[in-house]
Amino acid sequence: MISVITWDANFRESYHTLDYFNRQTMDKSLFEFIWVDFYSTVKHEVSEKIQDMENGRFFCFEGHGKWHLGRCLNAAVRQCKGDLIVIPDGDIVVEENFLDEVAEYHKKYQELVLYFRRWDESKIDSVNDNGIDISRLRNVCRLTNPTNYGGCITLSKSIFDYVHGYEENGLFSEAGANGMELYTRLKNAGFPIIWHPTHKIYHPWHEGTSPQDYEYMEKLKLQMELIKNRDLNVVYLAG
């Protein structure tokens, strides 16, 4: 079984990701979809969408203080049923055959870590409507960051467990380089890593897409310094 796990910290502006995973051509008995939130607040729209998914469920981490995607996702992985994990960003759009493509790749290559490049919509190309149209995103989205490790990663649960999952240290709270940190330990552990050569995922523009304030940049510098000295056996799970 495949476990698709995405997350929130009560700040998402739209929940279109749930819609696109609900439209997958893969039989719903073959995968589950988990929406995990760092805080206990559950928005009505999320509840409705999860209820509409035969294979969807909501999981609350009930964290406190600054949100932390690593703690949130690690908790959800411990609860998941699948032996293959798909972790997409919580506001991306995917093609209807996305999970079929994921399953096919992991059948071909053992112990594979597969990333998908995220193509981004710019503010100037965004539109003010209530719908997210993938056909329009295909035309307007551009590859702005070829190594965005947070767009979507797929890997076996055994590999995820082997590298101890995401970093939980408080330095990696809120936006930052948590995805790159996990990538570094996967690479150091010797697992084959592939960026899918053709399949794209799409990210509609929204406010706060690229935080660049001073505090964010200073924290990112500290994270990058730690990542430079990373090896497989160094895992900070303190708060």
N, C-alpha and C positions, 0 to 999 in steps of 0.2 A: 504494500500500500504506500501511496505518496501522502505526505503531510505538508500542506501549504500553510505556512505560518507567517502572518504579518501583524503589525503592531501599531499602537497609537499611544499617546499620552494626553488624551483629551484635547488635542489641538487640530485635528484634521478638519479641513474646510469642506471636503467632499469624500464620498465613500464609493466612488466608481470602481475601485479595485475589486470590491466584493462582487459587483455586477459582472465584471469581465471574467472572473474565475467561476462564476455561476453559469457562464455561457460556454464553458469548455466542451469540446467534442468528446473528450474522454468520459467514459462511463463513470457516473458519480459514485458507484460502489468501489471504484479503484483509488479514490483519493478523498481526503478530508480537508476542510478549510477551517483554520483556527484564527480568529481575530483576538489578539491579546492586548489588553490595555494596562498601562503602568498604574493608573489610578482607578478608583472604584466607580467613578462616574460612568454610566452607560447611556449614550445618547439614544434617543428613541429611534432615529433613522437606522442606526447600526443594529439595534434589536430586531427591527422589522426585516432588514435585509438578511440577517442571519437566520431568522425563522423561515424565510422563503427558500433557503438553501437546504436541501435534504441532508447534505453532508456537512453543514456548517455548525460551528459552536463558538461561543464567546467564553474567554477565559480572562479573569482579572487577577493581575499580579498583586494589586493593592500595595504598591510602593509608596514611599513618603519622601518628601524633599524634591530635589531635582530629578527629573525623569531620566531613565537610564535604559536604553534599548537593549544593552547586553543582559542585564538582570531580567528584563521583561522576556526576551526571547529564550534565554536559558530555561526559565521557569516553564514556558510553553513547550519546549522540546521535551522536557521531562514528562509532560502530560500527553504527548502525541502518540499516535498508534503506528505511524508509518516507519518503514526502514529506509525510506528515501525522503529527504527533507528539501523543501523549496521555500526559500525565505526572500520574498520580494519586498521592495519598499512599499509602504502602505498607501501610496497614491499614484501608482503606475497603471498603465493600460497594456494589456497583452493580447496577442492574436488568439483566436478560438482554438487553435491546435497547439497552443503553447505547451501544455502538459504532455501531449503526445510526443512532441519533439524532445522534451526533457527525458521522458521514459526511454525513448529510442536511443539517445546518446548514452544513457547509463547502462543500457543493455550491451552496447558495443564496447565500452571502455570500463574496465574494473577500477575501483578505487579512484574514480574521477571526481574532481572538483570543477564544476562548470559555472562560469559567470556569463551574464548577458549584459551587453552594453546598453546604457540608458540614453535614449535620444530625447532631448529637451525642447519644449516649446518656449519661445521667447515671449516677453511681455508684449512686444509690439504685434506678435502674431496671435495672441490670445483673444478670445471673444467673450463677451458678456452674455452667456446663455446658461441654461440649466443642464445642458447635456454635454457629455464628453464623447466626441465622434472620432473613432479611431481612423476612419478614412481621411479625415481632415488632418489628424496628427501625423499620418504617414507623409503628408505633403509638406508640413511646416516645421516639423521637429528636426533638430540638428544635433550632431554629436559634439557636445561641448566639453566633455571630460571622458577620454577613452579608457581611463582606469577608475571609474566610479565603482568601488567595491560594494557600495550599499544598494545598488540598483536591483540586483537579484543574484543570489548564490544558490546552487543546488548541489547537494552532497549526501552521502549515506549518513545515517544516524551514528553508525559505528565510527566513522571518521570524525564527526562532530564531537563525539564523546572522547575520542582519543586525544584530541587537542584541547579538551576541557571547555569547548564552546567559546562563547564570547567573553571578553574581559569584563570583570565586574568592578574594577577599581573606580572610585569616585572621580578620578581624573578624566575618565571616559564618559561621564554623564553628559546629557544633552547632545547637541550636534557636534560632530568631530570626526576623528579618524578610527572609530571602532571597527568598521569594516576592513580598513587597511591593516589594522593590528591582527585581526583574525587571519587575513590573507598571508601575513608574514609568517605566522606560526604554521599554517598549512604548507607553505612553501618550504620552510625550514625542516618540516617533518618529511619532506620528500614526496608528497602526493602530487600526481600529475594534475596540472591546472590548465584549463582551456577557456578561452573566450569564444563563445559561439560565433562561427564565421559569418553567419547570414541573419539569424533571427534577431529582431530588435524588440526592445520594450520602450514604451513612450511615457514621458512625464509631462503632463499638462502644467502650464505655468500657474503659480499662485503666489500670493504675498509671502515674503520671507523665504523664497526659493534659495537664495544665495546669501546667507548671513555673513557679513564681512566687518562687523564691528570690532573694536579694539580688543575687548575681552575675549571674543571668540578666537581671534587670530593669536593672541598670547597663549591661550590654552592649547590651541592646535600645535604651536611650537613645542610645548612641553610633551604633548603626545607623540609628536614625530621624533623627538629626542629619545624617548623611551623605546619606540618601535625600532630605531636604529640598532639598539643593543639587545634586541629580542632573541631568544632561542626557545625551543619547544618546551623546555622544562620550567621556564619562568612564567608563572601565571599569578597575577595579583587578584585575588578574589576578596580582598578586604574592602570595606565600605569607604 
